[in-house]
Amino acid sequence: MSARNNILKRLRERADGPLTAPESDFAVVTGRGWGHEERLARFERWITSVHGEVIHTSRASWASALAEVLEVKGIRRLALGREHPVAAEARAALAELGVTLIDADRDIETWQREQFHDAEAGLTSTRGAIAETGSLWLWPTLDEPRLLSLVPPIHIAVLDADSVEDTFFDVVESHAWAAGMPTNALLISGPSKTADIEQTLAYGVHGPRELVVLLRHSEQGP
């Protein structure tokens, strides 16, 4: 019998009965009680404090807001998916604007140079956000691979205002991660940043130098 099996055997034959897990109190990581407007305000305050940019728009006009962002920032080559409703709507809105749309739903080996050298921005949907930390959370797919938000110098993320939750624990609970945890969830709290030994903060060293969040409200936001 192996050492592992010996240990398990002794645990099973404990004289004082089987082991039971202690009760856990998760009150410290949930139960904030914030209302909708306070959640949005907290999210925006935290993500803009680290150079994230939030643009309020409506569900009906978000694609026009996207076009304005591309024009203001001089973006002419945008990488994005095709199947997700956000990508499909963006493609329709940008079709006549002279923006080159780079398909992201390909094997990386077939468009590696385009992604690392030609794409000026990447557009992604989001699954939601966390008010407590000012973080977006994404669940990459074949249509919207993780590199879409990690490689281009500008990341444009589309976030529905109704999907902002209080804490990370609330996200895990409400989306039943215990029953099917994503294998590649991304938490994004601003553009890429790092600091050297002298504590000089620099942006865009290991990823996008800019993060733009298009915050879609059911009605026109503030």
FIKOLZA-1660 file (N, C-alpha, C; in steps of 0.1 Angstrom, whole numbers, plus 5000, padded with zeros to 4 digits):
% residues 222
   i   px   py   pz ch aa at
   1 5008 4988 5000  A  M  N
   1 5000 5000 5000  A  M CA
   1 5009 5013 5000  A  M  C
   2 5006 5022 4992  A  S  N
   2 5014 5034 4991  A  S CA
   2 5012 5043 5003  A  S  C
   3 5021 5053 5005  A  A  N
   3 5020 5062 5016  A  A CA
   3 5008 5070 5015  A  A  C
   4 5004 5074 5003  A  R  N
   4 4991 5081 5002  A  R CA
   4 4979 5073 5007  A  R  C
   5 4978 5061 5003  A  N  N
   5 4967 5052 5007  A  N CA
   5 4967 5050 5022  A  N  C
   6 4979 5049 5028  A  N  N
   6 4980 5047 5042  A  N CA
   6 4975 5059 5049  A  N  C
   7 4978 5071 5045  A  I  N
   7 4973 5083 5051  A  I CA
   7 4957 5084 5050  A  I  C
   8 4952 5081 5038  A  L  N
   8 4938 5081 5036  A  L CA
   8 4931 5071 5044  A  L  C
   9 4937 5059 5046  A  K  N
   9 4931 5048 5054  A  K CA
   9 4930 5053 5068  A  K  C
  10 4940 5059 5073  A  R  N
  10 4940 5064 5087  A  R CA
  10 4930 5075 5089  A  R  C
  11 4928 5083 5079  A  L  N
  11 4918 5094 5080  A  L CA
  11 4904 5088 5080  A  L  C
  12 4902 5077 5072  A  R  N
  12 4888 5071 5072  A  R CA
  12 4885 5064 5085  A  R  C
  13 4895 5059 5091  A  E  N
  13 4893 5051 5103  A  E CA
  13 4895 5059 5116  A  E  C
  14 4894 5071 5115  A  R  N
  14 4895 5080 5127  A  R CA
  14 4885 5075 5138  A  R  C
  15 4890 5075 5151  A  A  N
  15 4882 5070 5162  A  A CA
  15 4872 5080 5166  A  A  C
  16 4875 5093 5163  A  D  N
  16 4865 5104 5168  A  D CA
  16 4856 5108 5157  A  D  C
  17 4853 5099 5147  A  G  N
  17 4843 5102 5137  A  G CA
  17 4849 5108 5125  A  G  C
  18 4841 5109 5114  A  P  N
  18 4846 5115 5102  A  P CA
  18 4848 5130 5103  A  P  C
  19 4857 5135 5095  A  L  N
  19 4860 5149 5095  A  L CA
  19 4849 5157 5088  A  L  C
  20 4845 5168 5093  A  T  N
  20 4835 5177 5087  A  T CA
  20 4841 5191 5085  A  T  C
  21 4837 5196 5074  A  A  N
  21 4842 5210 5070  A  A CA
  21 4836 5220 5079  A  A  C
  22 4843 5230 5084  A  P  N
  22 4838 5240 5093  A  P CA
  22 4828 5249 5085  A  P  C
  23 4819 5255 5092  A  E  N
  23 4810 5264 5085  A  E CA
  23 4817 5277 5081  A  E  C
  24 4814 5282 5070  A  S  N
  24 4821 5294 5065  A  S CA
  24 4812 5306 5065  A  S  C
  25 4817 5317 5069  A  D  N
  25 4810 5329 5070  A  D CA
  25 4815 5339 5059  A  D  C
  26 4807 5341 5048  A  F  N
  26 4812 5349 5037  A  F CA
  26 4807 5363 5038  A  F  C
  27 4802 5367 5049  A  A  N
  27 4797 5381 5051  A  A CA
  27 4807 5392 5047  A  A  C
  28 4820 5389 5050  A  V  N
  28 4830 5399 5047  A  V CA
  28 4832 5402 5032  A  V  C
  29 4828 5393 5024  A  V  N
  29 4831 5394 5009  A  V CA
  29 4818 5397 5001  A  V  C
  30 4807 5399 5008  A  T  N
  30 4794 5402 5001  A  T CA
  30 4786 5411 5009  A  T  C
  31 4773 5412 5005  A  G  N
  31 4764 5420 5013  A  G CA
  31 4766 5435 5014  A  G  C
  32 4771 5441 5003  A  R  N
  32 4774 5455 5004  A  R CA
  32 4761 5463 5004  A  R  C
  33 4751 5459 4997  A  G  N
  33 4738 5466 4997  A  G CA
  33 4738 5478 4989  A  G  C
  34 4747 5480 4979  A  W  N
  34 4747 5491 4971  A  W CA
  34 4736 5491 4961  A  W  C
  35 4730 5503 4958  A  G  N
  35 4720 5504 4948  A  G CA
  35 4726 5505 4934  A  G  C
  36 4718 5505 4923  A  H  N
  36 4723 5505 4910  A  H CA
  36 4732 5517 4907  A  H  C
  37 4728 5529 4910  A  E  N
  37 4736 5541 4908  A  E CA
  37 4749 5541 4915  A  E  C
  38 4749 5536 4928  A  E  N
  38 4761 5536 4936  A  E CA
  38 4771 5526 4930  A  E  C
  39 4766 5514 4926  A  R  N
  39 4775 5505 4919  A  R CA
  39 4782 5511 4907  A  R  C
  40 4774 5517 4899  A  L  N
  40 4780 5523 4887  A  L CA
  40 4791 5534 4891  A  L  C
  41 4787 5542 4901  A  A  N
  41 4796 5553 4905  A  A CA
  41 4809 5547 4911  A  A  C
  42 4808 5537 4919  A  R  N
  42 4820 5531 4924  A  R CA
  42 4829 5524 4913  A  R  C
  43 4822 5517 4904  A  F  N
  43 4830 5511 4893  A  F CA
  43 4837 5521 4886  A  F  C
  44 4830 5532 4882  A  E  N
  44 4837 5543 4874  A  E CA
  44 4848 5550 4882  A  E  C
  45 4846 5552 4894  A  R  N
  45 4856 5559 4902  A  R CA
  45 4869 5551 4903  A  R  C
  46 4867 5538 4905  A  W  N
  46 4879 5530 4907  A  W CA
  46 4887 5527 4893  A  W  C
  47 4879 5525 4883  A  I  N
  47 4886 5522 4870  A  I CA
  47 4892 5534 4864  A  I  C
  48 4886 5546 4866  A  T  N
  48 4892 5558 4861  A  T CA
  48 4904 5563 4869  A  T  C
  49 4905 5558 4882  A  S  N
  49 4916 5562 4890  A  S CA
  49 4929 5555 4885  A  S  C
  50 4928 5545 4877  A  V  N
  50 4940 5539 4871  A  V CA
  50 4940 5541 4856  A  V  C
  51 4935 5552 4851  A  H  N
  51 4936 5556 4837  A  H CA
  51 4926 5549 4828  A  H  C
  52 4916 5542 4833  A  G  N
  52 4906 5537 4825  A  G CA
  52 4897 5548 4821  A  G  C
  53 4891 5547 4809  A  E  N
  53 4882 5557 4804  A  E CA
  53 4868 5551 4803  A  E  C
  54 4858 5558 4808  A  V  N
  54 4844 5553 4808  A  V CA
  54 4836 5563 4799  A  V  C
  55 4829 5558 4789  A  I  N
  55 4820 5566 4781  A  I CA
  55 4806 5561 4782  A  I  C
  56 4797 5569 4787  A  H  N
  56 4783 5565 4789  A  H CA
  56 4775 5567 4776  A  H  C
  57 4768 5557 4773  A  T  N
  57 4760 5557 4761  A  T CA
  57 4747 5548 4763  A  T  C
  58 4739 5548 4754  A  S  N
  58 4726 5539 4755  A  S CA
  58 4728 5527 4746  A  S  C
  59 4719 5517 4749  A  R  N
  59 4720 5505 4741  A  R CA
  59 4717 5508 4726  A  R  C
  60 4709 5518 4724  A  A  N
  60 4705 5521 4710  A  A CA
  60 4716 5529 4702  A  A  C
  61 4725 5536 4710  A  S  N
  61 4735 5544 4702  A  S CA
  61 4749 5541 4705  A  S  C
  62 4752 5529 4712  A  W  N
  62 4765 5526 4716  A  W CA
  62 4774 5525 4704  A  W  C
  63 4769 5520 4692  A  A  N
  63 4778 5518 4681  A  A CA
  63 4782 5531 4675  A  A  C
  64 4774 5541 4676  A  S  N
  64 4778 5555 4672  A  S CA
  64 4789 5560 4681  A  S  C
  65 4787 5557 4694  A  A  N
  65 4798 5561 4703  A  A CA
  65 4811 5554 4700  A  A  C
  66 4810 5542 4696  A  L  N
  66 4822 5534 4692  A  L CA
  66 4829 5541 4680  A  L  C
  67 4821 5545 4670  A  A  N
  67 4826 5551 4658  A  A CA
  67 4833 5564 4662  A  A  C
  68 4827 5572 4672  A  E  N
  68 4834 5584 4676  A  E CA
  68 4847 5582 4683  A  E  C
  69 4848 5571 4691  A  V  N
  69 4860 5568 4698  A  V CA
  69 4871 5565 4687  A  V  C
  70 4867 5557 4677  A  L  N
  70 4877 5553 4667  A  L CA
  70 4882 5565 4660  A  L  C
  71 4873 5575 4657  A  E  N
  71 4877 5587 4650  A  E CA
  71 4886 5596 4658  A  E  C
  72 4882 5598 4671  A  V  N
  72 4890 5607 4680  A  V CA
  72 4904 5601 4682  A  V  C
  73 4905 5588 4683  A  K  N
  73 4918 5582 4686  A  K CA
  73 4925 5578 4673  A  K  C
  74 4919 5580 4662  A  G  N
  74 4926 5578 4649  A  G CA
  74 4928 5563 4647  A  G  C
  75 4919 5555 4651  A  I  N
  75 4920 5540 4649  A  I CA
  75 4914 5536 4636  A  I  C
  76 4922 5530 4627  A  R  N
  76 4917 5526 4614  A  R CA
  76 4917 5511 4612  A  R  C
  77 4923 5504 4621  A  R  N
  77 4923 5489 4620  A  R CA
  77 4919 5483 4634  A  R  C
  78 4907 5477 4634  A  L  N
  78 4901 5472 4646  A  L CA
  78 4899 5457 4646  A  L  C
  79 4904 5450 4656  A  A  N
  79 4903 5436 4657  A  A CA
  79 4890 5433 4665  A  A  C
  80 4882 5423 4661  A  L  N
  80 4870 5420 4668  A  L CA
  80 4865 5406 4663  A  L  C
  81 4855 5401 4671  A  G  N
  81 4849 5388 4667  A  G CA
  81 4839 5390 4656  A  G  C
  82 4831 5379 4654  A  R  N
  82 4820 5380 4644  A  R CA
  82 4807 5375 4649  A  R  C
  83 4807 5365 4658  A  E  N
  83 4794 5359 4662  A  E CA
  83 4787 5366 4674  A  E  C
  84 4794 5372 4683  A  H  N
  84 4788 5378 4695  A  H CA
  84 4780 5390 4690  A  H  C
  85 4768 5393 4696  A  P  N
  85 4760 5404 4691  A  P CA
  85 4768 5418 4692  A  P  C
  86 4777 5420 4701  A  V  N
  86 4784 5432 4701  A  V CA
  86 4793 5433 4689  A  V  C
  87 4800 5423 4685  A  A  N
  87 4808 5423 4673  A  A CA
  87 4800 5424 4661  A  A  C
  88 4789 5417 4660  A  A  N
  88 4780 5418 4648  A  A CA
  88 4775 5432 4646  A  A  C
  89 4770 5438 4657  A  E  N
  89 4765 5452 4656  A  E CA
  89 4775 5462 4652  A  E  C
  90 4787 5460 4658  A  A  N
  90 4798 5469 4655  A  A CA
  90 4802 5468 4640  A  A  C
  91 4802 5456 4635  A  R  N
  91 4806 5454 4621  A  R CA
  91 4796 5461 4612  A  R  C
  92 4783 5460 4615  A  A  N
  92 4773 5466 4607  A  A CA
  92 4774 5482 4607  A  A  C
  93 4777 5487 4619  A  A  N
  93 4778 5501 4621  A  A CA
  93 4791 5507 4614  A  A  C
  94 4801 5499 4613  A  L  N
  94 4814 5504 4608  A  L CA
  94 4817 5501 4594  A  L  C
  95 4807 5494 4587  A  A  N
  95 4809 5489 4574  A  A CA
  95 4812 5500 4564  A  A  C
  96 4806 5511 4565  A  E  N
  96 4808 5522 4555  A  E CA
  96 4818 5533 4560  A  E  C
  97 4825 5531 4571  A  L  N
  97 4833 5542 4577  A  L CA
  97 4848 5541 4573  A  L  C
  98 4851 5531 4565  A  G  N
  98 4865 5530 4561  A  G CA
  98 4875 5524 4572  A  G  C
  99 4869 5518 4582  A  V  N
  99 4877 5511 4592  A  V CA
  99 4880 5497 4588  A  V  C
 100 4892 5492 4588  A  T  N
 100 4896 5479 4584  A  T CA
 100 4893 5470 4596  A  T  C
 101 4884 5460 4594  A  L  N
 101 4880 5451 4605  A  L CA
 101 4888 5438 4604  A  L  C
 102 4895 5435 4614  A  I  N
 102 4904 5423 4615  A  I CA
 102 4897 5412 4622  A  I  C
 103 4895 5401 4616  A  D  N
 103 4888 5389 4622  A  D CA
 103 4896 5383 4632  A  D  C
 104 4891 5381 4644  A  A  N
 104 4898 5375 4655  A  A CA
 104 4895 5360 4657  A  A  C
 105 4885 5355 4650  A  D  N
 105 4881 5341 4652  A  D CA
 105 4889 5332 4643  A  D  C
 106 4902 5333 4644  A  R  N
 106 4911 5325 4635  A  R CA
 106 4922 5319 4644  A  R  C
 107 4928 5308 4640  A  D  N
 107 4940 5303 4647  A  D CA
 107 4951 5314 4648  A  D  C
 108 4957 5316 4659  A  I  N
 108 4966 5327 4661  A  I CA
 108 4978 5326 4651  A  I  C
 109 4981 5314 4646  A  E  N
 109 4992 5313 4637  A  E CA
 109 4989 5319 4624  A  E  C
 110 4976 5320 4620  A  T  N
 110 4972 5326 4607  A  T CA
 110 4971 5341 4607  A  T  C
 111 4971 5347 4619  A  W  N
 111 4970 5362 4619  A  W CA
 111 4978 5368 4630  A  W  C
 112 4989 5361 4634  A  Q  N
 112 4998 5366 4644  A  Q CA
 112 5004 5380 4641  A  Q  C
 113 5009 5382 4628  A  R  N
 113 5015 5394 4625  A  R CA
 113 5004 5406 4625  A  R  C
 114 4992 5402 4620  A  E  N
 114 4982 5413 4620  A  E CA
 114 4979 5417 4634  A  E  C
 115 4978 5408 4643  A  Q  N
 115 4975 5411 4657  A  Q CA
 115 4985 5419 4664  A  Q  C
 116 4998 5415 4662  A  F  N
 116 5009 5421 4670  A  F CA
 116 5014 5433 4663  A  F  C
 117 5012 5435 4650  A  H  N
 117 5018 5447 4643  A  H CA
 117 5008 5456 4636  A  H  C
 118 4996 5451 4633  A  D  N
 118 4987 5459 4625  A  D CA
 118 4974 5464 4633  A  D  C
 119 4969 5456 4642  A  A  N
 119 4957 5459 4649  A  A CA
 119 4960 5471 4658  A  A  C
 120 4952 5482 4657  A  E  N
 120 4954 5494 4665  A  E CA
 120 4945 5493 4677  A  E  C
 121 4935 5485 4677  A  A  N
 121 4926 5483 4689  A  A CA
 121 4919 5470 4688  A  A  C
 122 4915 5465 4699  A  G  N
 122 4907 5453 4700  A  G CA
 122 4893 5456 4707  A  G  C
 123 4883 5451 4701  A  L  N
 123 4869 5453 4707  A  L CA
 123 4864 5440 4713  A  L  C
 124 4859 5441 4725  A  T  N
 124 4853 5429 4731  A  T CA
 124 4840 5432 4738  A  T  C
 125 4832 5422 4740  A  S  N
 125 4821 5423 4749  A  S CA
 125 4827 5420 4763  A  S  C
 126 4818 5421 4773  A  T  N
 126 4822 5418 4787  A  T CA
 126 4810 5410 4793  A  T  C
 127 4813 5402 4803  A  R  N
 127 4802 5394 4810  A  R CA
 127 4797 5403 4821  A  R  C
 128 4804 5413 4826  A  G  N
 128 4800 5421 4837  A  G CA
 128 4811 5429 4843  A  G  C
 129 4809 5434 4855  A  A  N
 129 4819 5442 4861  A  A CA
 129 4817 5441 4876  A  A  C
 130 4828 5446 4884  A  I  N
 130 4828 5445 4898  A  I CA
 130 4829 5459 4904  A  I  C
 131 4819 5464 4911  A  A  N
 131 4820 5478 4916  A  A CA
 131 4830 5480 4927  A  A  C
 132 4832 5470 4935  A  E  N
 132 4842 5471 4946  A  E CA
 132 4856 5474 4942  A  E  C
 133 4860 5468 4931  A  T  N
 133 4874 5469 4926  A  T CA
 133 4875 5477 4913  A  T  C
 134 4864 5481 4907  A  G  N
 134 4865 5487 4894  A  G CA
 134 4871 5478 4883  A  G  C
 135 4866 5466 4883  A  S  N
 135 4871 5455 4874  A  S CA
 135 4860 5450 4864  A  S  C
 136 4865 5449 4851  A  L  N
 136 4856 5442 4842  A  L CA
 136 4859 5427 4843  A  L  C
 137 4849 5418 4840  A  W  N
 137 4853 5404 4838  A  W CA
 137 4848 5399 4825  A  W  C
 138 4857 5392 4818  A  L  N
 138 4855 5387 4805  A  L CA
 138 4856 5371 4806  A  L  C
 139 4849 5365 4797  A  W  N
 139 4850 5350 4796  A  W CA
 139 4853 5348 4781  A  W  C
 140 4866 5347 4777  A  P  N
 140 4870 5346 4763  A  P CA
 140 4864 5333 4757  A  P  C
 141 4862 5334 4744  A  T  N
 141 4857 5323 4736  A  T CA
 141 4865 5323 4723  A  T  C
 142 4862 5313 4714  A  L  N
 142 4869 5312 4702  A  L CA
 142 4866 5324 4693  A  L  C
 143 4854 5330 4695  A  D  N
 143 4850 5341 4687  A  D CA
 143 4857 5354 4692  A  D  C
 144 4859 5355 4705  A  E  N
 144 4866 5366 4712  A  E CA
 144 4877 5360 4721  A  E  C
 145 4889 5356 4714  A  P  N
 145 4900 5351 4722  A  P CA
 145 4906 5361 4732  A  P  C
 146 4913 5356 4742  A  R  N
 146 4918 5364 4752  A  R CA
 146 4928 5374 4747  A  R  C
 147 4935 5371 4736  A  L  N
 147 4945 5380 4731  A  L CA
 147 4939 5392 4725  A  L  C
 148 4926 5392 4722  A  L  N
 148 4919 5403 4717  A  L CA
 148 4919 5415 4727  A  L  C
 149 4919 5412 4739  A  S  N
 149 4919 5422 4750  A  S CA
 149 4933 5425 4756  A  S  C
 150 4943 5416 4752  A  L  N
 150 4956 5417 4758  A  L CA
 150 4967 5422 4749  A  L  C
 151 4965 5422 4736  A  V  N
 151 4976 5425 4727  A  V CA
 151 4975 5439 4721  A  V  C
 152 4964 5442 4714  A  P  N
 152 4964 5456 4708  A  P CA
 152 4966 5467 4717  A  P  C
 153 4972 5478 4713  A  P  N
 153 4975 5489 4722  A  P CA
 153 4963 5496 4728  A  P  C
 154 4951 5494 4723  A  I  N
 154 4939 5500 4729  A  I CA
 154 4929 5489 4730  A  I  C
 155 4923 5487 4742  A  H  N
 155 4912 5478 4744  A  H CA
 155 4899 5485 4746  A  H  C
 156 4889 5483 4737  A  I  N
 156 4876 5489 4739  A  I CA
 156 4866 5478 4743  A  I  C
 157 4861 5480 4755  A  A  N
 157 4852 5470 4761  A  A CA
 157 4838 5475 4762  A  A  C
 158 4828 5467 4758  A  V  N
 158 4814 5471 4759  A  V CA
 158 4808 5464 4771  A  V  C
 159 4802 5473 4780  A  L  N
 159 4797 5468 4793  A  L CA
 159 4783 5473 4795  A  L  C
 160 4774 5463 4798  A  D  N
 160 4760 5467 4801  A  D CA
 160 4759 5472 4816  A  D  C
 161 4753 5483 4818  A  A  N
 161 4752 5489 4831  A  A CA
 161 4745 5479 4841  A  A  C
 162 4736 5471 4836  A  D  N
 162 4728 5462 4845  A  D CA
 162 4736 5450 4849  A  D  C
 163 4748 5448 4843  A  S  N
 163 4756 5436 4847  A  S CA
 163 4767 5439 4857  A  S  C
 164 4767 5452 4862  A  V  N
 164 4777 5455 4873  A  V CA
 164 4772 5450 4886  A  V  C
 165 4781 5442 4893  A  E  N
 165 4777 5436 4906  A  E CA
 165 4787 5442 4917  A  E  C
 166 4783 5440 4929  A  D  N
 166 4790 5446 4940  A  D CA
 166 4804 5441 4942  A  D  C
 167 4805 5427 4943  A  T  N
 167 4818 5421 4947  A  T CA
 167 4821 5409 4938  A  T  C
 168 4834 5405 4938  A  F  N
 168 4838 5393 4931  A  F CA
 168 4830 5381 4935  A  F  C
 169 4828 5380 4948  A  F  N
 169 4820 5369 4954  A  F CA
 169 4806 5369 4948  A  F  C
 170 4800 5380 4946  A  D  N
 170 4787 5381 4940  A  D CA
 170 4787 5376 4926  A  D  C
 171 4797 5379 4919  A  V  N
 171 4799 5373 4905  A  V CA
 171 4799 5358 4905  A  V  C
 172 4808 5353 4914  A  V  N
 172 4810 5338 4915  A  V CA
 172 4796 5331 4918  A  V  C
 173 4789 5337 4928  A  E  N
 173 4777 5332 4932  A  E CA
 173 4766 5333 4922  A  E  C
 174 4764 5345 4917  A  S  N
 174 4752 5347 4908  A  S CA
 174 4754 5340 4894  A  S  C
 175 4766 5337 4890  A  H  N
 175 4769 5330 4878  A  H CA
 175 4772 5315 4880  A  H  C
 176 4770 5310 4892  A  A  N
 176 4772 5296 4895  A  A CA
 176 4785 5290 4891  A  A  C
 177 4796 5297 4894  A  W  N
 177 4809 5292 4890  A  W CA
 177 4813 5279 4897  A  W  C
 178 4807 5276 4909  A  A  N
 178 4809 5264 4915  A  A CA
 178 4805 5252 4907  A  A  C
 179 4794 5254 4899  A  A  N
 179 4789 5243 4890  A  A CA
 179 4796 5243 4876  A  A  C
 180 4802 5254 4873  A  G  N
 180 4809 5254 4860  A  G CA
 180 4818 5266 4859  A  G  C
 181 4829 5266 4866  A  M  N
 181 4838 5277 4866  A  M CA
 181 4845 5279 4853  A  M  C
 182 4846 5291 4848  A  P  N
 182 4853 5293 4835  A  P CA
 182 4867 5290 4836  A  P  C
 183 4873 5284 4825  A  T  N
 183 4887 5280 4826  A  T CA
 183 4896 5292 4823  A  T  C
 184 4891 5303 4818  A  N  N
 184 4899 5314 4814  A  N CA
 184 4893 5327 4816  A  N  C
 185 4887 5329 4827  A  A  N
 185 4881 5342 4830  A  A CA
 185 4892 5353 4832  A  A  C
 186 4889 5365 4827  A  L  N
 186 4898 5376 4828  A  L CA
 186 4892 5387 4837  A  L  C
 187 4900 5392 4846  A  L  N
 187 4896 5404 4854  A  L CA
 187 4905 5415 4849  A  L  C
 188 4899 5426 4845  A  I  N
 188 4906 5437 4839  A  I CA
 188 4903 5450 4847  A  I  C
 189 4913 5456 4853  A  S  N
 189 4911 5468 4862  A  S CA
 189 4920 5479 4856  A  S  C
 190 4917 5483 4844  A  G  N
 190 4925 5494 4838  A  G CA
 190 4935 5489 4828  A  G  C
 191 4941 5499 4821  A  P  N
 191 4951 5495 4811  A  P CA
 191 4963 5488 4818  A  P  C
 192 4971 5481 4809  A  S  N
 192 4983 5475 4814  A  S CA
 192 4993 5485 4821  A  S  C
 193 4998 5481 4832  A  K  N
 193 5008 5490 4839  A  K CA
 193 5018 5482 4847  A  K  C
 194 5029 5488 4849  A  T  N
 194 5040 5482 4857  A  T CA
 194 5049 5493 4862  A  T  C
 195 5057 5489 4872  A  A  N
 195 5066 5499 4878  A  A CA
 195 5080 5492 4880  A  A  C
 196 5090 5500 4877  A  D  N
 196 5104 5495 4878  A  D CA
 196 5108 5496 4892  A  D  C
 197 5121 5493 4894  A  I  N
 197 5126 5493 4908  A  I CA
 197 5126 5507 4915  A  I  C
 198 5125 5517 4907  A  E  N
 198 5123 5531 4912  A  E CA
 198 5109 5535 4914  A  E  C
 199 5100 5525 4912  A  Q  N
 199 5085 5528 4914  A  Q CA
 199 5080 5538 4904  A  Q  C
 200 5085 5538 4892  A  T  N
 200 5080 5547 4882  A  T CA
 200 5070 5540 4874  A  T  C
 201 5057 5544 4875  A  L  N
 201 5046 5537 4869  A  L CA
 201 5046 5540 4854  A  L  C
 202 5045 5529 4846  A  A  N
 202 5044 5530 4831  A  A CA
 202 5032 5522 4826  A  A  C
 203 5026 5528 4816  A  Y  N
 203 5014 5521 4810  A  Y CA
 203 5017 5515 4797  A  Y  C
 204 5011 5504 4794  A  G  N
 204 5012 5498 4781  A  G CA
 204 5024 5489 4778  A  G  C
 205 5032 5486 4789  A  V  N
 205 5044 5478 4787  A  V CA
 205 5041 5464 4784  A  V  C
 206 5031 5458 4790  A  H  N
 206 5028 5444 4789  A  H CA
 206 5015 5441 4783  A  H  C
 207 5008 5451 4777  A  G  N
 207 4995 5450 4772  A  G CA
 207 4990 5463 4767  A  G  C
 208 4977 5465 4766  A  P  N
 208 4971 5478 4761  A  P CA
 208 4975 5489 4770  A  P  C
 209 4978 5500 4763  A  R  N
 209 4981 5513 4771  A  R CA
 209 4969 5521 4774  A  R  C
 210 4958 5517 4767  A  E  N
 210 4945 5524 4770  A  E CA
 210 4934 5514 4771  A  E  C
 211 4925 5517 4780  A  L  N
 211 4913 5509 4782  A  L CA
 211 4901 5519 4781  A  L  C
 212 4892 5516 4771  A  V  N
 212 4880 5524 4770  A  V CA
 212 4868 5516 4772  A  V  C
 213 4859 5519 4782  A  V  N
 213 4847 5512 4785  A  V CA
 213 4835 5519 4779  A  V  C
 214 4828 5513 4770  A  L  N
 214 4815 5519 4766  A  L CA
 214 4804 5513 4775  A  L  C
 215 4800 5521 4784  A  L  N
 215 4790 5517 4794  A  L CA
 215 4776 5519 4789  A  L  C
 216 4769 5508 4785  A  R  N
 216 4756 5509 4779  A  R CA
 216 4745 5509 4789  A  R  C
 217 4737 5520 4789  A  H  N
 217 4725 5521 4798  A  H CA
 217 4712 5517 4790  A  H  C
 218 4703 5512 4797  A  S  N
 218 4690 5509 4791  A  S CA
 218 4684 5522 4785  A  S  C
 219 4685 5533 4793  A  E  N
 219 4682 5546 4788  A  E CA
 219 4695 5554 4788  A  E  C
 220 4695 5566 4781  A  Q  N
 220 4708 5574 4780  A  Q CA
 220 4713 5577 4794  A  Q  C
 221 4726 5573 4796  A  G  N
 221 4732 5575 4809  A  G CA
 221 4736 5590 4811  A  G  C
 222 4742 5593 4823  A  P  N
 222 4745 5606 4826  A  P CA
 222 4756 5612 4817  A  P  C
% end
